[in-house]
Amino acid sequence: MNFRGGMGELMRQASRMQRKVEKRREELKEEKFEASVGNDKVTAIANGAPELVEVRIDEALLDEEGLEMVQDLVVAAANAALSKAREYLDQEIDKVTGGLSIPGLG
């Protein structure tokens, strides 16, 4: 199989794409993704790393629902926020790679 510009050009293009992906990943670390559950009484916020960066709990919720329910709501909110962040990250990386599935880039 012959590539225009040869294998060297292919490697340069792959390297450029890798730099673009890494740059976009760094930019996305500043993005925030929020998810709320339990009638907005528990909110989790993730960044584009994706990492959980904040959890907010309405103080009255502990009295109303008890610790076990609040723990379940925190897990649900955190998973939803992280899922939003991952989906957005995947979409943004697909934009950079043109939808190509290249090991080590996505």
Rosetta constraint file for C-alpha pairs under 8 A:
AtomPair CA 2 CA 6 HARMONIC 6.69 0.50
AtomPair CA 3 CA 7 HARMONIC 6.60 0.50
AtomPair CA 3 CA 10 HARMONIC 7.28 0.50
AtomPair CA 4 CA 9 HARMONIC 7.59 0.50
AtomPair CA 5 CA 9 HARMONIC 5.18 0.50
AtomPair CA 5 CA 10 HARMONIC 7.40 0.50
AtomPair CA 6 CA 10 HARMONIC 6.59 0.50
AtomPair CA 7 CA 11 HARMONIC 6.20 0.50
AtomPair CA 8 CA 12 HARMONIC 6.30 0.50
AtomPair CA 9 CA 13 HARMONIC 6.19 0.50
AtomPair CA 10 CA 14 HARMONIC 6.21 0.50
AtomPair CA 11 CA 15 HARMONIC 6.10 0.50
AtomPair CA 12 CA 16 HARMONIC 6.16 0.50
AtomPair CA 13 CA 17 HARMONIC 6.15 0.50
AtomPair CA 14 CA 18 HARMONIC 6.13 0.50
AtomPair CA 15 CA 19 HARMONIC 6.31 0.50
AtomPair CA 16 CA 20 HARMONIC 6.29 0.50
AtomPair CA 17 CA 21 HARMONIC 6.17 0.50
AtomPair CA 17 CA 96 HARMONIC 7.33 0.50
AtomPair CA 17 CA 97 HARMONIC 6.81 0.50
AtomPair CA 17 CA 105 HARMONIC 7.97 0.50
AtomPair CA 18 CA 22 HARMONIC 6.18 0.50
AtomPair CA 18 CA 105 HARMONIC 6.03 0.50
AtomPair CA 19 CA 23 HARMONIC 6.04 0.50
AtomPair CA 20 CA 24 HARMONIC 6.14 0.50
AtomPair CA 20 CA 96 HARMONIC 6.84 0.50
AtomPair CA 21 CA 25 HARMONIC 6.14 0.50
AtomPair CA 21 CA 93 HARMONIC 6.26 0.50
AtomPair CA 21 CA 96 HARMONIC 6.36 0.50
AtomPair CA 21 CA 97 HARMONIC 7.65 0.50
AtomPair CA 21 CA 105 HARMONIC 6.72 0.50
AtomPair CA 21 CA 106 HARMONIC 7.74 0.50
AtomPair CA 22 CA 26 HARMONIC 6.27 0.50
AtomPair CA 23 CA 27 HARMONIC 6.32 0.50
AtomPair CA 24 CA 28 HARMONIC 6.12 0.50
AtomPair CA 24 CA 92 HARMONIC 7.66 0.50
AtomPair CA 24 CA 93 HARMONIC 7.45 0.50
AtomPair CA 25 CA 29 HARMONIC 6.55 0.50
AtomPair CA 25 CA 48 HARMONIC 7.47 0.50
AtomPair CA 25 CA 49 HARMONIC 7.22 0.50
AtomPair CA 25 CA 89 HARMONIC 7.59 0.50
AtomPair CA 25 CA 93 HARMONIC 7.94 0.50
AtomPair CA 26 CA 30 HARMONIC 7.64 0.50
AtomPair CA 26 CA 49 HARMONIC 7.90 0.50
AtomPair CA 27 CA 31 HARMONIC 7.51 0.50
AtomPair CA 28 CA 47 HARMONIC 7.35 0.50
AtomPair CA 28 CA 48 HARMONIC 4.69 0.50
AtomPair CA 28 CA 49 HARMONIC 6.80 0.50
AtomPair CA 28 CA 89 HARMONIC 7.30 0.50
AtomPair CA 29 CA 47 HARMONIC 5.50 0.50
AtomPair CA 29 CA 48 HARMONIC 4.35 0.50
AtomPair CA 29 CA 49 HARMONIC 4.93 0.50
AtomPair CA 29 CA 50 HARMONIC 7.34 0.50
AtomPair CA 30 CA 47 HARMONIC 6.36 0.50
AtomPair CA 30 CA 48 HARMONIC 6.63 0.50
AtomPair CA 31 CA 47 HARMONIC 5.43 0.50
AtomPair CA 31 CA 48 HARMONIC 5.52 0.50
AtomPair CA 32 CA 45 HARMONIC 6.48 0.50
AtomPair CA 32 CA 46 HARMONIC 5.72 0.50
AtomPair CA 32 CA 47 HARMONIC 4.61 0.50
AtomPair CA 32 CA 48 HARMONIC 6.65 0.50
AtomPair CA 32 CA 85 HARMONIC 7.76 0.50
AtomPair CA 33 CA 45 HARMONIC 5.51 0.50
AtomPair CA 33 CA 46 HARMONIC 5.13 0.50
AtomPair CA 33 CA 47 HARMONIC 6.01 0.50
AtomPair CA 33 CA 48 HARMONIC 7.55 0.50
AtomPair CA 33 CA 81 HARMONIC 5.66 0.50
AtomPair CA 33 CA 82 HARMONIC 7.50 0.50
AtomPair CA 33 CA 84 HARMONIC 6.34 0.50
AtomPair CA 33 CA 85 HARMONIC 5.78 0.50
AtomPair CA 34 CA 43 HARMONIC 6.90 0.50
AtomPair CA 34 CA 44 HARMONIC 5.76 0.50
AtomPair CA 34 CA 45 HARMONIC 4.45 0.50
AtomPair CA 34 CA 46 HARMONIC 6.47 0.50
AtomPair CA 34 CA 81 HARMONIC 5.26 0.50
AtomPair CA 34 CA 84 HARMONIC 7.92 0.50
AtomPair CA 35 CA 43 HARMONIC 5.65 0.50
AtomPair CA 35 CA 44 HARMONIC 5.50 0.50
AtomPair CA 35 CA 45 HARMONIC 6.59 0.50
AtomPair CA 35 CA 77 HARMONIC 5.58 0.50
AtomPair CA 35 CA 78 HARMONIC 7.35 0.50
AtomPair CA 35 CA 80 HARMONIC 5.83 0.50
AtomPair CA 35 CA 81 HARMONIC 4.87 0.50
AtomPair CA 36 CA 40 HARMONIC 4.93 0.50
AtomPair CA 36 CA 41 HARMONIC 7.08 0.50
AtomPair CA 36 CA 42 HARMONIC 5.54 0.50
AtomPair CA 36 CA 43 HARMONIC 4.20 0.50
AtomPair CA 36 CA 44 HARMONIC 6.41 0.50
AtomPair CA 36 CA 77 HARMONIC 5.61 0.50
AtomPair CA 37 CA 41 HARMONIC 6.44 0.50
AtomPair CA 37 CA 42 HARMONIC 5.48 0.50
AtomPair CA 37 CA 43 HARMONIC 6.54 0.50
AtomPair CA 37 CA 73 HARMONIC 6.45 0.50
AtomPair CA 37 CA 76 HARMONIC 7.22 0.50
AtomPair CA 37 CA 77 HARMONIC 5.79 0.50
AtomPair CA 38 CA 42 HARMONIC 6.23 0.50
AtomPair CA 38 CA 73 HARMONIC 6.70 0.50
AtomPair CA 41 CA 56 HARMONIC 7.79 0.50
AtomPair CA 41 CA 57 HARMONIC 5.81 0.50
AtomPair CA 41 CA 58 HARMONIC 5.01 0.50
AtomPair CA 41 CA 61 HARMONIC 6.89 0.50
AtomPair CA 42 CA 55 HARMONIC 7.27 0.50
AtomPair CA 42 CA 56 HARMONIC 5.65 0.50
AtomPair CA 42 CA 57 HARMONIC 4.62 0.50
AtomPair CA 42 CA 58 HARMONIC 6.44 0.50
AtomPair CA 42 CA 70 HARMONIC 7.96 0.50
AtomPair CA 42 CA 73 HARMONIC 6.53 0.50
AtomPair CA 42 CA 74 HARMONIC 6.30 0.50
AtomPair CA 42 CA 77 HARMONIC 6.74 0.50
AtomPair CA 43 CA 55 HARMONIC 5.68 0.50
AtomPair CA 43 CA 56 HARMONIC 5.03 0.50
AtomPair CA 43 CA 57 HARMONIC 6.58 0.50
AtomPair CA 43 CA 74 HARMONIC 7.54 0.50
AtomPair CA 43 CA 77 HARMONIC 5.98 0.50
AtomPair CA 43 CA 78 HARMONIC 7.82 0.50
AtomPair CA 44 CA 52 HARMONIC 7.26 0.50
AtomPair CA 44 CA 53 HARMONIC 7.83 0.50
AtomPair CA 44 CA 54 HARMONIC 5.80 0.50
AtomPair CA 44 CA 55 HARMONIC 4.46 0.50
AtomPair CA 44 CA 56 HARMONIC 6.40 0.50
AtomPair CA 44 CA 74 HARMONIC 7.29 0.50
AtomPair CA 44 CA 77 HARMONIC 5.27 0.50
AtomPair CA 44 CA 78 HARMONIC 5.11 0.50
AtomPair CA 44 CA 81 HARMONIC 6.06 0.50
AtomPair CA 45 CA 52 HARMONIC 5.99 0.50
AtomPair CA 45 CA 53 HARMONIC 5.74 0.50
AtomPair CA 45 CA 54 HARMONIC 5.04 0.50
AtomPair CA 45 CA 55 HARMONIC 6.29 0.50
AtomPair CA 45 CA 78 HARMONIC 7.23 0.50
AtomPair CA 45 CA 81 HARMONIC 5.93 0.50
AtomPair CA 45 CA 82 HARMONIC 7.99 0.50
AtomPair CA 46 CA 50 HARMONIC 6.26 0.50
AtomPair CA 46 CA 51 HARMONIC 5.31 0.50
AtomPair CA 46 CA 52 HARMONIC 4.19 0.50
AtomPair CA 46 CA 53 HARMONIC 5.22 0.50
AtomPair CA 46 CA 54 HARMONIC 6.93 0.50
AtomPair CA 46 CA 78 HARMONIC 7.66 0.50
AtomPair CA 46 CA 81 HARMONIC 5.64 0.50
AtomPair CA 46 CA 82 HARMONIC 5.78 0.50
AtomPair CA 46 CA 85 HARMONIC 6.69 0.50
AtomPair CA 47 CA 51 HARMONIC 5.49 0.50
AtomPair CA 47 CA 52 HARMONIC 6.55 0.50
AtomPair CA 47 CA 53 HARMONIC 6.62 0.50
AtomPair CA 47 CA 82 HARMONIC 7.92 0.50
AtomPair CA 47 CA 85 HARMONIC 6.56 0.50
AtomPair CA 48 CA 85 HARMONIC 5.37 0.50
AtomPair CA 48 CA 86 HARMONIC 7.19 0.50
AtomPair CA 48 CA 88 HARMONIC 7.92 0.50
AtomPair CA 48 CA 89 HARMONIC 6.52 0.50
AtomPair CA 49 CA 85 HARMONIC 7.80 0.50
AtomPair CA 50 CA 82 HARMONIC 6.19 0.50
AtomPair CA 50 CA 85 HARMONIC 5.87 0.50
AtomPair CA 50 CA 86 HARMONIC 6.38 0.50
AtomPair CA 51 CA 82 HARMONIC 6.96 0.50
AtomPair CA 52 CA 78 HARMONIC 6.88 0.50
AtomPair CA 52 CA 81 HARMONIC 7.80 0.50
AtomPair CA 52 CA 82 HARMONIC 6.89 0.50
AtomPair CA 55 CA 74 HARMONIC 7.54 0.50
AtomPair CA 55 CA 78 HARMONIC 7.79 0.50
AtomPair CA 57 CA 61 HARMONIC 7.35 0.50
AtomPair CA 58 CA 62 HARMONIC 7.91 0.50
AtomPair CA 59 CA 63 HARMONIC 7.77 0.50
AtomPair CA 60 CA 64 HARMONIC 6.26 0.50
AtomPair CA 61 CA 65 HARMONIC 5.71 0.50
AtomPair CA 61 CA 66 HARMONIC 7.29 0.50
AtomPair CA 61 CA 70 HARMONIC 7.11 0.50
AtomPair CA 62 CA 66 HARMONIC 4.81 0.50
AtomPair CA 62 CA 67 HARMONIC 5.90 0.50
AtomPair CA 62 CA 70 HARMONIC 6.55 0.50
AtomPair CA 65 CA 69 HARMONIC 5.88 0.50
AtomPair CA 65 CA 70 HARMONIC 6.80 0.50
AtomPair CA 66 CA 70 HARMONIC 6.41 0.50
AtomPair CA 67 CA 71 HARMONIC 6.11 0.50
AtomPair CA 68 CA 72 HARMONIC 6.34 0.50
AtomPair CA 69 CA 73 HARMONIC 6.20 0.50
AtomPair CA 70 CA 74 HARMONIC 6.14 0.50
AtomPair CA 71 CA 75 HARMONIC 6.34 0.50
AtomPair CA 72 CA 76 HARMONIC 6.22 0.50
AtomPair CA 73 CA 77 HARMONIC 6.06 0.50
AtomPair CA 74 CA 78 HARMONIC 6.00 0.50
AtomPair CA 75 CA 79 HARMONIC 6.06 0.50
AtomPair CA 76 CA 80 HARMONIC 6.15 0.50
AtomPair CA 77 CA 81 HARMONIC 6.16 0.50
AtomPair CA 78 CA 82 HARMONIC 6.11 0.50
AtomPair CA 79 CA 83 HARMONIC 5.95 0.50
AtomPair CA 80 CA 84 HARMONIC 6.23 0.50
AtomPair CA 81 CA 85 HARMONIC 6.30 0.50
AtomPair CA 82 CA 86 HARMONIC 6.14 0.50
AtomPair CA 83 CA 87 HARMONIC 6.11 0.50
AtomPair CA 84 CA 88 HARMONIC 6.17 0.50
AtomPair CA 85 CA 89 HARMONIC 6.05 0.50
AtomPair CA 86 CA 90 HARMONIC 6.07 0.50
AtomPair CA 87 CA 91 HARMONIC 6.26 0.50
AtomPair CA 88 CA 92 HARMONIC 6.17 0.50
AtomPair CA 89 CA 93 HARMONIC 6.13 0.50
AtomPair CA 90 CA 94 HARMONIC 6.09 0.50
AtomPair CA 90 CA 106 HARMONIC 7.39 0.50
AtomPair CA 91 CA 95 HARMONIC 6.36 0.50
AtomPair CA 92 CA 96 HARMONIC 6.58 0.50
AtomPair CA 93 CA 97 HARMONIC 6.17 0.50
AtomPair CA 93 CA 99 HARMONIC 7.98 0.50
AtomPair CA 93 CA 106 HARMONIC 6.26 0.50
AtomPair CA 94 CA 98 HARMONIC 5.51 0.50
AtomPair CA 94 CA 99 HARMONIC 4.48 0.50
AtomPair CA 94 CA 100 HARMONIC 7.06 0.50
AtomPair CA 94 CA 106 HARMONIC 7.61 0.50
AtomPair CA 95 CA 99 HARMONIC 6.48 0.50
AtomPair CA 97 CA 101 HARMONIC 7.73 0.50
AtomPair CA 101 CA 105 HARMONIC 7.76 0.50
AtomPair CA 101 CA 106 HARMONIC 6.79 0.50
AtomPair CA 102 CA 106 HARMONIC 6.58 0.50
